[in-house]
Amino acid sequence: MTYRQYILDHKFHLLQKNRNKALDAVVECIKKARKDNKGRWPRDGVPELIDLHDAFEYFGFDAITGEDPSICALDILSSGQDPNQMMLFEAIAPFVEPGSYVTMLGEDQLLWQWFFDNGQIYTREVATMGIITTPEDVDRRKVNKEPEVGYRYCECRDCMDLVVGKQGEYCYGCIEAGCPDYQGKEGMSQECRSRDAYSE
């Protein structure tokens, strides 16, 4: 069974000058995995990765390019967790700007964060009542007046499911049913459209 995951929050920056080095590192990491696993690498051969964007897509992510064109943001292409996704992040970690992070939300409401520093990637669990994990995070939230992240009811009027996020977040059942497209819109039904909304 696939474990679903979503990007909740991120600050990610990989400079243009490091993109080719990061790509080479990913390719070498895949080759090493195939060799170490004696052919048990779950995919055939070594993929032909022309650009770092290809490497991100191979592991289920979309690398969004800024104006410079550094990679300045990430999106997720498949909500199913790739069991080898950490291989990507471990390979590119030396080339990601220190302080970059990606905060993930799992289908079981677990929050965790991939944090990049000193050429390494660290995985840390995030407090359920807010993305506050270090004194620097506390100071940043105070200065930027960032909204609190935690458990709250789904924004959909008739849904009682809990979500982990900022005010105004919808649960994934409502998102899949299209509730955000109807809720609060004049002339449209305000009832929850999720399949299980009114079941006992």
TORLUM-959458 format. One line per 5 residues: number of its first residue (from 1); their letters; for each residue z, y, x of N, C-alpha, C, O. Coordinates in pm, whole numbers, plus 50000, padded with zeros to 5 digits. Layout:
REM TORLUM-959458
NUM) a) Z:Y:X:Z:Y:X:Z:Y:X:Z:Y:X  ...
This chain:
REM TORLUM-959458
1) mtyrq) 50000:49881:50084:50000:50000:50000:50000:50125:50088:50070:50130:50190  49922:50225:50050:49912:50348:50129:50027:50442:50096:50061:50462:49980  50085:50499:50199:50191:50598:50181:50125:50736:50176:50057:50776:50270  50146:50808:50066:50082:50938:50050:50165:51048:50115:50288:51046:50110  50097:51141:50176:50164:51252:50244:50082:51380:50226:49961:51375:50202
6) yildh) 50150:51492:50237:50086:51621:50214:50141:51723:50313:50257:51714:50355  50059:51818:50351:50105:51927:50437:50173:52031:50350:50111:52088:50260  50300:52056:50376:50376:52152:50298:50373:52291:50361:50367:52392:50292  50377:52292:50494:50384:52420:50565:50338:52395:50708:50353:52284:50759  50281:52495:50772:50241:52476:50911:50220:52610:50982:50192:52713:50921
11) kfhll) 50235:52602:51111:50194:52710:51202:50134:52638:51322:50206:52582:51404  50004:52641:51331:49937:52559:51431:49835:52643:51505:49760:52719:51445  49832:52628:51638:49737:52706:51718:49697:52628:51842:49781:52593:51926  49568:52600:51853:49512:52537:51971:49397:52626:52018:49297:52642:51947  49412:52683:52137:49317:52782:52186:49179:52722:52211:49165:52605:52246
16) qknrn) 49077:52805:52192:48938:52765:52213:48917:52707:52352:48845:52608:52367  48977:52766:52453:48956:52721:52591:49009:52580:52615:48970:52515:52713  49097:52532:52527:49156:52399:52545:49093:52291:52457:49135:52176:52461  48995:52329:52378:48940:52234:52281:48873:52114:52347:48893:52001:52305  48794:52138:52450:48725:52027:52517:48824:51934:52587:48808:51812:52585
21) kalda) 48926:51992:52649:49028:51911:52715:49103:51825:52612:49131:51708:52637  49133:51885:52498:49203:51811:52392:49116:51697:52340:49166:51587:52315  48986:51723:52324:48893:51619:52278:48889:51504:52377:48897:51387:52337  48877:51535:52505:48874:51431:52609:49002:51347:52605:48997:51225:52622  49115:51413:52582:49243:51342:52577:49248:51245:52460:49302:51135:52472
26) vveci) 49192:51287:52345:49191:51199:52227:49104:51076:52254:49144:50964:52223  48986:51097:52311:48896:50986:52339:48960:50887:52437:48952:50766:52417  49025:50940:52541:49092:50853:52639:49206:50776:52574:49230:50660:52607  49275:50841:52483:49388:50776:52415:49339:50660:52329:49403:50555:52324  49226:50678:52260:49169:50572:52178:49123:50455:52266:49146:50339:52233
31) kkark) 49057:50487:52378:49012:50382:52471:49131:50302:52522:49124:50179:52531  49238:50370:52556:49357:50304:52608:49419:50213:52501:49463:50102:52530  49421:50262:52377:49478:50183:52268:49397:50055:52247:49454:49949:52223  49265:50065:52255:49180:49947:52238:49204:49846:52351:49208:49725:52328  49220:49899:52472:49242:49810:52586:49380:49744:52579:49392:49623:52599
36) dnkgr) 49482:49823:52550:49619:49770:52545:49638:49670:52433:49716:49575:52445  49566:49692:52322:49581:49603:52207:49487:49483:52213:49481:49403:52119  49414:49471:52325:49324:49357:52346:49231:49334:52226:49216:49222:52176  49168:49443:52184:49070:49431:52076:49127:49438:51936:49052:49428:51839  49260:49454:51923:49319:49459:51790:49321:49599:51731:49377:49621:51623
41) wprdg) 49261:49694:51801:49246:49828:51745:49177:49813:51609:49072:49748:51601  49234:49870:51501:49187:49840:51365:49047:49891:51331:48998:49865:51222  48983:49962:51422:48849:50012:51393:48753:49963:51501:48794:49933:51613  48628:49954:51466:48528:49902:51558:48490:50007:51663:48459:50121:51631  48494:49964:51788:48445:50049:51896:48523:50178:51914:48629:50199:51855
46) vpeli) 48469:50264:51997:48524:50398:52019:48433:50495:51945:48312:50496:51969  48487:50577:51856:48401:50665:51776:48330:50768:51862:48380:50809:51967  48213:50810:51817:48140:50914:51887:48191:51049:51837:48151:51098:51731  48279:51108:51915:48341:51236:51877:48274:51347:51956:48294:51359:52077  48195:51429:51888:48120:51535:51953:48206:51658:51977:48192:51727:52078
51) dlhda) 48295:51685:51882:48376:51806:51886:48518:51770:51844:48541:51664:51786  48613:51858:51873:48752:51831:51836:48767:51819:51685:48855:51748:51637  48681:51888:51610:48683:51875:51464:48659:51730:51424:48722:51679:51331  48568:51662:51495:48540:51521:51466:48664:51435:51487:48690:51342:51411  48740:51467:51592:48860:51390:51622:48963:51406:51511:49026:51308:51469
56) feyfg) 48982:51529:51463:49076:51552:51353:49031:51476:51228:49112:51412:51161  48902:51485:51197:48850:51417:51078:48865:51266:51089:48892:51199:50989  48849:51213:51208:48862:51069:51231:49001:51019:51191:49017:50906:51146  49102:51105:51209:49239:51068:51176:49285:51125:51042:49403:51116:51008  49191:51185:50967:49224:51228:50830:49266:51371:50813:49324:51407:50711
61) fdait) 49236:51456:50913:49275:51597:50904:49153:51688:50920:49052:51649:50978  49164:51808:50867:49061:51909:50883:49117:52020:50971:49219:52081:50938  49049:52046:51082:49091:52154:51172:49019:52281:51132:48896:52286:51132  49094:52382:51097:49038:52508:51048:49032:52607:51163:49132:52632:51231  48915:52663:51183:48891:52751:51297:48908:52897:51258:48866:52939:51150
66) gedps) 48970:52973:51347:48986:53116:51325:48867:53194:51377:48761:53136:51403  48883:53323:51393:48772:53409:51434:48738:53393:51582:48626:53425:51622  48832:53345:51665:48810:53354:51810:48719:53252:51881:48665:53296:51982  48690:53128:51849:48735:53044:51737:48837:52939:51780:48799:52825:51808  48962:52975:51787:49068:52877:51810:49096:52802:51681:49061:52848:51572
71) icald) 49159:52686:51694:49202:52614:51574:49336:52672:51533:49434:52666:51608  49340:52729:51414:49458:52805:51373:49528:52746:51251:49631:52798:51209  49473:52640:51194:49536:52582:51075:49487:52439:51058:49383:52400:51111  49563:52362:50982:49527:52224:50952:49530:52201:50802:49611:52260:50730  49442:52116:50756:49444:52070:50619:49436:51918:50623:49405:51861:50728
76) ilssg) 49462:51854:50513:49461:51710:50511:49342:51663:50427:49321:51712:50316  49264:51571:50482:49145:51522:50413:49177:51404:50323:49114:51386:50218  49272:51323:50364:49311:51206:50285:49462:51204:50273:49533:51215:50374  49511:51191:50152:49656:51191:50133:49720:51062:50185:49842:51056:50202  49638:50959:50209:49692:50834:50264:49721:50848:50412:49640:50901:50488
81) qdpnq) 49836:50800:50453:49878:50815:50591:49802:50721:50683:49801:50600:50661  49737:50777:50784:49670:50697:50885:49779:50643:50979:49853:50722:51038  49789:50512:50995:49896:50456:51079:49884:50497:51226:49979:50482:51303  49768:50549:51265:49749:50588:51405:49744:50739:51425:49703:50787:51531  49785:50815:51324:49771:50961:51333:49853:51022:51447:49816:51125:51502
86) mmlfe) 49965:50958:51482:50045:51013:51590:49970:51007:51722:49999:51084:51814  49875:50916:51734:49793:50907:51854:49718:51038:51875:49707:51087:51988  49666:51094:51766:49596:51222:51774:49689:51332:51823:49654:51405:51916  49806:51344:51762:49896:51453:51795:49956:51438:51935:49977:51537:52005  49983:51315:51975:50035:51293:52111:49930:51330:52215:49963:51382:52322
91) aiapf) 49804:51302:52185:49696:51332:52280:49674:51482:52296:49651:51531:52407  49680:51555:52185:49650:51699:52191:49772:51785:52222:49759:51905:52247  49891:51725:52220:50015:51802:52237:50016:51894:52360:50063:52007:52350  49965:51848:52476:49968:51938:52593:49882:52064:52576:49896:52159:52653  49794:52065:52476:49700:52176:52461:49730:52263:52338:49662:52362:52313
96) vepgs) 49833:52223:52263:49874:52301:52145:49975:52406:52190:50061:52379:52274  49964:52525:52134:50054:52635:52171:50199:52600:52135:50226:52555:52024  50292:52622:52230:50434:52592:52203:50483:52665:52079:50446:52780:52053  50566:52597:52002:50618:52655:51879:50536:52621:51756:50577:52648:51643  50419:52559:51777:50339:52515:51663:50412:52401:51592:50485:52323:51654
101) yvtml) 50392:52393:51461:50454:52285:51385:50372:52255:51260:50294:52338:51214  50391:52135:51208:50332:52093:51081:50443:52027:51001:50500:51927:51046  50474:52080:50884:50578:52024:50800:50513:51940:50692:50427:51988:50618  50554:51814:50683:50492:51718:50593:50586:51680:50479:50708:51679:50496  50528:51649:50365:50602:51599:50249:50546:51464:50213:50427:51450:50188
106) gedql) 50634:51362:50209:50592:51228:50172:50604:51206:50023:50670:51283:49953  50543:51100:49974:50545:51072:49830:50685:51042:49779:50710:51051:49659  50777:51007:49871:50916:50981:49833:51002:51105:49849:51125:51096:49852  50937:51223:49859:51003:51352:49873:51070:51371:50008:51151:51463:50025  51039:51286:50105:51092:51303:50239:51018:51415:50309:50895:51423:50304
111) lwqwf) 51093:51503:50372:51035:51612:50449:51054:51584:50597:51164:51550:50640  50949:51598:50675:50962:51589:50819:50868:51689:50884:50779:51743:50819  50890:51711:51012:50813:51812:51083:50768:51760:51218:50846:51699:51292  50641:51783:51248:50590:51759:51383:50596:51893:51455:50535:51991:51411  50668:51897:51565:50693:52021:51637:50641:52007:51779:50669:51908:51847
116) fdngq) 50565:52107:51824:50502:52103:51956:50574:52198:52051:50595:52315:52020  50613:52145:52168:50681:52229:52267:50673:52161:52404:50688:52040:52415  50648:52240:52506:50643:52192:52644:50545:52076:52662:50571:51982:52738  50433:52082:52591:50331:51979:52605:50363:51848:52536:50293:51749:52555  50469:51846:52455:50511:51725:52386:50513:51750:52235:50517:51864:52190
121) iytre) 50509:51642:52159:50527:51651:52014:50656:51580:51978:50684:51471:52028  50733:51642:51892:50859:51586:51848:50854:51572:51696:50798:51656:51626  50912:51464:51646:50924:51445:51502:51069:51468:51465:51159:51409:51523  51090:51554:51367:51228:51579:51324:51233:51586:51173:51141:51639:51108  51340:51534:51117:51359:51540:50973:51395:51684:50937:51464:51752:51012
126) vatmg) 51348:51727:50823:51375:51864:50778:51480:51860:50669:51477:51773:50582  51573:51954:50674:51678:51960:50573:51616:51970:50434:51521:52045:50413  51671:51895:50339:51611:51893:50206:51624:52026:50133:51547:52054:50042  51720:52107:50171:51737:52234:50101:51678:52351:50176:51713:52466:50149  51590:52325:50270:51523:52436:50336:51472:52395:50472:51531:52309:50538
131) iittp) 51364:52457:50514:51309:52427:50645:51382:52514:50747:51326:52609:50801  51507:52480:50772:51590:52553:50866:51649:52449:50961:51742:52378:50925  51596:52441:51080:51638:52335:51170:51695:52386:51302:51760:52310:51375  51674:52512:51333:51726:52569:51457:51771:52712:51430:51733:52770:51329  51853:52769:51519:51891:52911:51501:51771:53003:51496:51772:53104:51426
136) edvdr) 51665:52967:51572:51544:53049:51569:51480:53048:51431:51428:53149:51384  51483:52930:51366:51428:52919:51232:51505:53008:51134:51446:53074:51048  51639:53009:51148:51721:53092:51060:51686:53239:51077:51667:53310:50978  51676:53283:51202:51642:53423:51229:51504:53457:51175:51484:53564:51117  51409:53366:51195:51273:53390:51147:51270:53406:50996:51201:53494:50944
141) rkvnk) 51343:53322:50926:51343:53327:50780:51407:53456:50731:51362:53514:50632  51510:53502:50800:51575:53627:50759:51482:53746:50779:51470:53831:50692  51417:53751:50896:51329:53863:50927:51209:53867:50834:51173:53973:50783  51148:53751:50812:51027:53745:50729:51056:53734:50580:50964:53739:50498  51185:53720:50544:51225:53707:50404:51148:53594:50336:51095:53610:50226
146) epevg) 51143:53479:50404:51068:53366:50352:51144:53301:50237:51267:53294:50239  51070:53255:50135:51136:53192:50020:51203:53061:50058:51156:52990:50147  51311:53030:49992:51384:52906:50018:51302:52785:49973:51240:52788:49867  51304:52681:50053:51237:52557:50019:51343:52452:49990:51434:52432:50070  51332:52385:49877:51431:52283:49845:51394:52211:49717:51282:52222:49668
151) yryce) 51490:52136:49662:51467:52064:49538:51471:52161:49420:51559:52247:49412  51374:52147:49330:51370:52225:49207:51280:52153:49108:51205:52063:49145  51290:52194:48982:51205:52130:48881:51061:52177:48895:51033:52289:48939  50970:52088:48858:50828:52119:48857:50804:52245:48775:50871:52267:48674  50709:52326:48816:50678:52452:48749:50617:52430:48611:50622:52520:48527
156) crdcm) 50561:52313:48586:50501:52282:48457:50608:52290:48347:50718:52238:48365  50577:52353:48237:50674:52384:48133:50749:52262:48081:50871:52268:48065  50678:52152:48054:50740:52036:47990:50769:51922:48086:50807:51813:48043  50751:51945:48214:50774:51839:48312:50915:51851:48370:50959:51961:48406  50984:51740:48379:51120:51741:48432:51130:51677:48569:51239:51651:48619
161) dlvvg) 51015:51651:48632:51016:51591:48765:51065:51691:48869:51045:51812:48855  51130:51639:48973:51175:51724:49082:51067:51732:49189:50995:51635:49214  51057:51846:49250:50967:51864:49363:51047:51922:49479:51153:51980:49458  50996:51906:49599:51054:51971:49716:50955:52076:49760:50844:52044:49804  50993:52201:49750:50901:52307:49787:50957:52443:49752:51077:52459:49728
166) kqgey) 50868:52541:49749:50906:52678:49716:50898:52697:49565:50843:52612:49494  50952:52806:49517:50948:52838:49375:50803:52839:49327:50715:52896:49393  50778:52776:49211:50643:52774:49157:50562:52652:49192:50444:52645:49157  50622:52554:49261:50550:52434:49300:50537:52338:49181:50626:52330:49097  50425:52266:49176:50403:52162:49076:50421:52025:49141:50393:52008:49259
171) cygci) 50467:51928:49062:50475:51791:49113:50333:51736:49124:50239:51793:49068  50318:51625:49196:50184:51572:49220:50122:51509:49096:50000:51505:49084  50206:51461:49003:50153:51412:48877:50085:51523:48799:49978:51504:48741  50148:51640:48799:50091:51755:48728:49969:51810:48801:49872:51853:48737  49973:51810:48932:49858:51858:49009:49737:51770:48980:49627:51821:48957
176) eagcp) 49757:51638:48982:49646:51546:48956:49595:51559:48813:49476:51539:48787  49685:51594:48718:49645:51608:48578:49584:51745:48549:49526:51766:48442  49596:51838:48643:49535:51970:48625:49624:52073:48559:49576:52177:48516  49755:52045:48548:49846:52141:48483:49840:52282:48542:49846:52378:48465  49831:52299:48674:49827:52435:48728:49709:52518:48676:49714:52641:48676
181) dyqgk) 49602:52450:48632:49485:52522:48580:49506:52570:48437:49429:52652:48388  49611:52518:48369:49633:52552:48229:49761:52633:48207:49764:52724:48124  49865:52601:48282:49993:52665:48262:49983:52817:48285:49933:52862:48388  50031:52892:48189:50035:53037:48203:49902:53106:48179:49894:53228:48190  49798:53030:48146:49666:53089:48122:49649:53114:47973:49665:53023:47892
186) egmsq) 49615:53236:47938:49602:53273:47797:49492:53191:47728:49383:53173:47782  49525:53142:47608:49428:53066:47531:49420:52919:47567:49342:52845:47507  49500:52875:47663:49497:52735:47704:49628:52667:47668:49732:52732:47656  49622:52537:47653:49741:52460:47619:49845:52474:47730:49812:52470:47848  49970:52491:47688:50078:52502:47786:50154:52371:47802:50249:52362:47880
191) ecrsr) 50112:52268:47729:50178:52140:47738:50142:52069:47869:50033:52088:47924  50235:51989:47915:50211:51910:48037:50098:51811:48009:50097:51744:47905  50005:51801:48101:49891:51713:48083:49905:51580:48159:49817:51495:48154  50017:51565:48229:50042:51442:48304:50051:51323:48210:50106:51335:48100  49998:51210:48250:49991:51091:48167:50129:51045:48122:50144:50996:48010
196) dayse) 50231:51059:48208:50363:51008:48178:50459:51115:48126:50580:51092:48118  50406:51230:48091:50493:51343:48057:50583:51316:47937:50700:51357:47938  50532:51250:47836:50609:51234:47713:50647:51089:47685:50689:51055:47575  50632:51004:47785:50670:50864:47769:50819:50849:47789:50879:50923:47866  50877:50755:47722:51021:50733:47731:51054:50638:47844:51171:50607:47867
